[in-house]
C-alpha cells in the first residue's frame, strides 16, 4: 500500500490520505471544490464547484500516473439532489465512454460548507 500525495490538490483535512495505491487500484479520498493554492472554496454555483472538484481528483490521479480515463467507480455526494442535472453535465464532460460505474448520494452535511464531493477508484492497468 502506497500513499499518493500532491500539492496540485488540497491537503487532507483529517487523518486520511489524498489517495492510496493498493495493487492495481488507486483509491482517491473525497475531494471538494477547494483551490489548492489558496485553501478557499471555489465558486458559488454547483457547476463551478463540480469542475474544481474534478480538477482536484484529476491532479491526484496524475500524481499516481493515471487520469480520469482510468476511473472505474465514482461516488458523488451532493447536498441538494435538485443540483443533480447541473453536476451531471459537468461530470459527463469530464469522463469518456465507457463511463465509470457511479453512485450519487444526497447528504445532509459535509466537513466543510460545499455542495459537492467526489471520491473515485481508478485502475493502474493503463499506466
Backbone bond lengths (Angstrom), bond angles and torsions (degrees), N, CA, C in turn:
res aa  C-N    CA-C-N  psi(-1)  N-CA   C-N-CA  omega(-1)  CA-C   N-CA-C  phi
1 X - - - 1.448 - - 1.531 108.05 -
2 X 1.348 116.52 129.23 1.459 121.43 -178.78 1.520 110.37 -126.70
3 X 1.329 116.05 139.51 1.459 120.84 176.57 1.520 109.56 -80.43
4 X 1.339 115.60 139.94 1.465 122.57 173.92 1.523 106.32 -111.86
5 X 1.330 116.03 130.89 1.460 120.18 -178.18 1.521 109.62 -147.12
6 X 1.341 115.98 144.12 1.451 121.06 177.55 1.526 110.47 -150.23
7 X 1.325 115.67 147.79 1.458 121.12 173.70 1.527 111.62 -79.19
8 X 1.323 117.38 -7.21 1.464 122.47 -179.87 1.530 112.34 -79.25
9 X 1.329 116.60 -4.54 1.472 123.39 175.49 1.520 106.95 -131.84
10 X 1.332 116.99 157.57 1.465 118.97 -178.47 1.531 111.96 -63.94
11 X 1.327 116.71 147.56 1.468 119.24 177.87 1.528 110.58 -68.45
12 X 1.300 115.94 158.73 1.465 121.10 177.09 1.523 110.04 -63.99
13 X 1.323 116.46 146.64 1.470 121.16 -179.27 1.520 111.86 -101.48
14 X 1.311 116.66 15.74 1.455 120.92 179.85 1.516 109.68 -162.07
15 X 1.325 116.62 -168.70 1.462 120.56 -177.78 1.532 111.74 -80.87
16 X 1.337 116.09 65.34 1.461 121.50 176.35 1.519 108.86 -149.88
17 X 1.320 115.90 158.51 1.464 122.90 -178.75 1.519 110.36 -88.38
18 X 1.332 116.57 156.04 1.467 119.48 171.61 1.522 109.02 -59.76
19 X 1.319 116.08 -40.97 1.463 121.11 177.56 1.519 109.54 -159.63
20 X 1.318 114.17 159.39 1.460 122.29 175.61 1.520 108.03 -129.96
21 X 1.321 116.14 133.54 1.466 121.22 172.37 1.520 107.12 -98.88
22 X 1.319 115.62 127.19 1.457 121.26 178.68 1.523 107.24 -138.86
23 X 1.305 116.18 113.90 1.465 119.56 -175.89 1.518 109.71 63.85
24 X 1.329 115.86 -128.95 1.465 119.67 -178.97 1.525 112.06 -100.63
25 X 1.348 116.64 26.33 1.468 121.28 -179.41 1.525 111.25 -128.09
26 X 1.337 114.37 145.52 1.465 122.95 171.88 1.520 106.31 -113.58
27 X 1.315 116.84 125.20 1.465 123.02 178.36 1.522 107.65 -107.51
28 X 1.340 116.58 108.17 1.456 121.33 -178.03 1.519 108.80 -95.45
29 X 1.331 116.16 123.73 1.465 121.51 177.67 1.523 109.71 -62.89
30 X 1.330 115.22 158.77 1.459 120.69 179.67 1.516 111.76 -53.43
31 X 1.328 115.47 128.95 1.455 122.66 179.21 1.519 109.04 -115.61
32 X 1.325 114.95 149.42 1.455 121.00 178.54 1.506 111.01 -127.40
33 X 1.330 116.89 -174.62 1.463 122.12 -175.87 1.523 113.21 -84.01
34 X 1.317 115.74 59.43 1.457 121.53 -179.02 1.530 108.64 -105.73
35 X 1.322 116.58 128.56 1.461 121.27 176.00 1.526 107.49 -72.45
36 X 1.338 118.00 120.24 1.464 119.53 -176.89 1.530 113.78 -65.19
37 X 1.334 117.96 -24.43 1.470 120.73 -179.25 1.519 111.94 -79.18
38 X 1.341 117.11 -38.82 1.464 120.25 -175.10 1.518 113.43 -103.56
39 X 1.326 116.87 -20.66 1.464 120.34 -175.14 1.523 112.94 76.25
40 X 1.315 116.97 7.87 1.464 121.78 -177.66 1.531 111.13 -95.19
41 X 1.331 115.52 151.91 1.459 121.78 174.33 1.526 108.07 -69.65
42 X 1.325 116.40 135.50 1.456 122.90 -177.66 1.520 110.25 -98.32
43 X 1.319 116.00 136.89 1.458 121.87 169.11 1.508 115.69 72.81
44 X 1.313 114.23 144.42 1.449 120.19 176.95 1.510 112.69 -94.74
45 X 1.349 117.10 -17.97 1.468 119.02 -179.16 1.525 110.35 -106.85
46 X 1.314 115.74 158.38 1.459 120.84 -172.81 1.534 112.02 -69.42
47 X 1.328 118.93 -28.12 1.467 120.64 177.80 1.527 110.34 -64.92
48 X 1.322 117.30 -46.80 1.464 121.47 178.44 1.524 110.28 -63.81
49 X 1.326 116.67 -40.14 1.468 120.07 177.94 1.525 110.93 -63.66
50 X 1.327 117.26 -39.86 1.465 120.59 179.94 1.521 110.81 -66.92
51 X 1.324 117.53 -41.47 1.470 121.22 177.55 1.523 110.98 -58.37
52 X 1.342 117.72 -48.75 1.468 121.36 -179.28 1.522 110.38 -64.80
53 X 1.319 116.86 -39.65 1.459 120.80 179.29 1.521 110.39 -59.65
54 X 1.318 116.81 -46.88 1.463 120.57 -179.94 1.528 111.61 -68.32
55 X 1.315 118.27 -32.53 1.464 120.89 174.17 1.526 110.06 -62.58
56 X 1.326 117.20 -39.72 1.467 120.79 178.34 1.525 110.98 -66.78
57 X 1.330 116.85 -43.00 1.463 120.64 177.19 1.530 109.39 -59.98
58 X 1.328 116.79 -46.60 1.456 121.27 -178.77 1.532 111.36 -62.28
59 X 1.321 117.73 -39.50 1.472 121.03 179.22 1.528 110.67 -60.98
60 X 1.306 116.70 -41.23 1.472 120.40 179.04 1.521 110.12 -67.35
61 X 1.328 116.83 -43.23 1.462 119.82 178.01 1.526 111.23 -62.45
62 X 1.332 117.63 -40.66 1.469 120.75 177.93 1.522 110.81 -62.54
63 X 1.335 117.49 -35.54 1.469 120.52 177.22 1.530 111.18 -63.51
64 X 1.329 115.94 -22.57 1.463 121.27 178.15 1.524 111.67 -96.52
65 X 1.347 117.12 3.74 1.455 120.42 -178.79 1.511 113.45 81.79
66 X 1.318 117.39 19.72 1.466 122.99 -178.95 1.523 109.51 -123.18
67 X 1.339 116.16 -171.61 1.460 121.11 177.33 1.528 108.84 -153.53
68 X 1.311 116.14 -179.26 1.465 120.22 177.18 1.525 111.33 -60.49
69 X 1.328 117.80 -25.50 1.470 121.11 177.89 1.522 112.31 -64.88
70 X 1.332 117.56 -17.65 1.461 121.67 -178.56 1.527 113.14 -94.08
71 X 1.329 117.07 -0.86 1.467 120.75 -178.34 1.529 109.76 -71.49
72 X 1.337 115.37 129.80 1.462 120.97 178.08 1.525 112.23 -107.53
73 X 1.342 117.37 -20.74 1.463 121.84 -178.93 1.511 109.20 -150.78
74 X 1.319 116.33 135.62 1.461 121.79 176.88 1.520 109.17 -131.80
75 X 1.313 115.03 147.33 1.460 121.55 171.39 1.516 107.02 -124.64
76 X 1.331 115.44 126.40 1.460 122.50 -179.36 1.522 107.60 -110.73
77 X 1.312 116.13 123.38 1.457 122.31 176.71 1.522 107.63 -105.19
78 X 1.332 117.59 124.78 1.469 121.61 -178.52 1.525 109.52 -125.15
79 X 1.330 115.12 144.34 1.467 118.81 178.21 1.520 111.81 -80.87
80 X 1.325 117.66 -23.78 1.460 120.44 -178.63 1.520 108.42 -142.41
81 X 1.324 117.19 112.64 1.454 121.33 -177.86 1.532 111.77 -63.34
82 X 1.333 118.17 -14.38 1.465 120.48 173.50 1.533 110.83 -64.91
83 X 1.335 118.04 -17.55 1.466 122.75 178.00 1.526 112.30 -88.68
84 X 1.323 117.47 0.18 1.462 122.32 -173.23 1.525 112.99 -55.36
85 X 1.321 118.01 -47.08 1.471 120.80 -177.48 1.522 111.78 -62.88
86 X 1.322 116.63 -42.21 1.464 120.63 179.72 1.529 110.70 -65.45
87 X 1.316 116.94 -42.65 1.466 121.65 176.37 1.522 109.25 -62.51
88 X 1.318 116.30 -44.13 1.455 121.94 -177.35 1.527 111.99 -61.21
89 X 1.327 117.88 -37.73 1.468 121.12 178.03 1.523 111.07 -61.51
90 X 1.332 116.54 -47.84 1.471 120.46 179.83 1.522 110.11 -66.64
91 X 1.315 116.32 -45.36 1.459 121.92 179.99 1.527 110.03 -58.15
92 X 1.324 117.19 -46.39 1.456 121.84 -178.09 1.518 113.31 -62.40
93 X 1.329 117.28 -30.98 1.466 120.04 179.32 1.529 112.04 -80.71
94 X 1.322 117.70 -16.08 1.467 121.37 -179.05 1.526 112.74 -87.14
95 X 1.329 116.08 -22.77 1.460 120.97 -177.19 1.522 110.04 -113.75
96 X 1.335 115.62 158.04 1.457 120.50 177.22 1.528 109.18 -120.56
97 X 1.314 115.31 164.71 1.459 120.43 -179.39 1.521 110.55 -74.22
98 X 1.288 120.03 144.67 1.459 124.52 -3.23 1.529 110.13 -73.63
99 X 1.322 115.62 132.66 1.454 120.98 -178.53 1.519 110.25 -66.95
100 X 1.338 116.82 150.39 1.468 119.34 176.70 1.530 110.75 -64.75
101 X 1.315 115.88 155.23 1.459 119.59 168.36 1.524 106.53 -62.01
102 X 1.350 117.40 150.43 1.467 118.20 -175.08 1.513 111.40 -153.30
103 X 1.325 113.95 148.33 1.459 122.53 169.01 1.515 107.11 -122.20
104 X 1.321 116.72 147.40 1.461 122.09 173.52 1.516 107.03 -127.83
105 X 1.325 116.06 126.84 1.456 121.64 -173.60 1.519 109.52 -128.68
106 X 1.325 116.75 128.71 1.464 120.40 173.44 1.525 108.19 -83.56
107 X 1.311 115.68 131.58 1.455 121.21 -177.71 1.523 109.92 -124.38
108 X 1.316 115.78 163.75 1.462 120.73 -179.35 1.518 111.22 -84.22
109 X 1.334 116.66 -47.76 1.466 120.90 -176.80 1.514 110.31 -141.87
110 X 1.317 114.27 156.39 1.462 122.85 169.73 1.528 107.06 -123.65
111 X 1.334 118.35 165.97 1.465 120.05 -177.66 1.528 114.47 -60.25
112 X 1.333 116.83 -25.43 1.467 121.99 174.65 1.522 107.56 -126.80
113 X 1.324 117.46 161.88 1.466 122.24 -175.43 1.526 111.43 -79.77
114 X 1.327 115.44 77.59 1.455 122.57 177.41 1.517 108.71 -124.99
115 X 1.332 115.97 164.39 1.464 120.38 -176.65 1.517 113.57 -100.57
116 X 1.332 117.64 -13.17 1.461 120.76 -177.51 1.526 109.61 -148.77
117 X 1.329 114.82 143.56 1.466 122.50 173.20 1.516 106.68 -140.90
118 X 1.325 116.65 140.39 1.463 120.70 -177.60 1.526 109.43 -132.68
119 X 1.338 115.63 132.23 1.458 121.72 172.22 1.518 107.41 -120.30
120 X 1.346 116.49 150.69 1.467 119.95 -178.23 1.513 110.74 -139.58
121 X 1.337 113.14 161.71 1.454 123.31 168.87 1.532 105.31 -122.91
122 X 1.334 115.77 130.30 1.466 120.82 -178.62 1.515 109.48 -125.40
123 X 1.320 115.29 154.96 1.459 121.64 175.04 1.519 109.78 -93.98
124 X 1.324 116.24 148.78 1.464 120.74 176.07 1.533 110.59 -101.06
125 X 1.293 118.17 4.98 1.473 121.31 -175.87 1.508 113.13 -63.38
126 X 1.342 117.72 -24.47 1.459 121.24 -179.24 1.521 114.82 -83.18
127 X 1.321 117.28 -5.42 1.482 119.96 -177.06 1.494 111.06 -70.35
